[in-house]
Amino acid sequence: GTIYYCAAIMTAYMLLGKWPGLIFSFFAVSSVVFLHAVAEPMGWSSFALFGGHSITDSHLTEFTEDTVVTFIAGLAFVSGFCFYINSNDNLIIRKITEQKDQLKLKNDQLQNYTEDLERKNRELDKFASIVSHDLKAPLRAIGNLVGWIEDDAGDLLKEDVRSNFELIKQRVARMESLINAILDYSRADRKENHDDAVDIRQLVKESFDLIGAPAHVELNYKTAFPVVTGDKTRLNQVFSNLLVNAIRYTDKDKVSIALSAEATNEGWLFSVKDNGPGIDPRFHEKIFVIFQTLHRRDEVESTGVGLAIVKKIIEDQGGKIWVESAVGEGANFRFFWPNRRKILEMEYAKAA
């Protein structure tokens, strides 16, 4: 009976709390007192289970008194212990409560940080669009004005003046390309993802066709290519930029690009290797920084944003990109694409 009562008291404390549990304990002790002080003298209870009249009255009295004391003491001990566990004076409970409060505070801070970050991102998008529009308008006006002057002057323009006008138009076009590149870079990791099954070999073919499929460029597939989960548009940006990079900076009449894929436990390791001039190891990190190029823009027309966008897209997926190269040995761009996009941080932020 003591075991059953103790189990009931502990359950009451766990399910109802300390004060309802204390009330339940009071009724449990009261029932024991009632059994001994009222029910037994009135003959409402029997000790037949323990031998009935085969034991003496003195033994029966000692037995009942010992039973009652043990019963009440056990209930009081269990009730007091449960009450202490549920109270704020309990060291363990206090520490758990403090950690819970700290966790709630951190979650609130994270929620505020996430909301603030989203607000700033929206403001940056709006700012980038406004700046883009305000910068492009005068650039187009400059380009149009130069064209009008050329048309009006006709044959009166000297050759060196005409060359300067062409240089102005080239610079205007380059500035517009830079503005577009800045917009693409700023939005590279904030576009909504549409994860689908993407056939990488077919995607590479489409990317190659999109950039014009130059006749002097040869693609070599060294391995079979998988179907991966990801945003097709972003994956297209990755492979298009890597292919364009291999073609643009070549020093060979015949460009050879070797592509391969290797399965890992967590995703796929891709390789895009060219037979170009190679990259000095000192600049392996620099090439992934926005606006950083290894050639003068008068030598090779480039915004210096392509590889920065590639890096941003891959890292947003939870992957990594790097280059293995040396001068005169071509460049091997390798990147890891995980099977599942790394979104735990965003999920935690929403849960907070």
Disulfide bonds with the S-S distance in Angstrom:
none
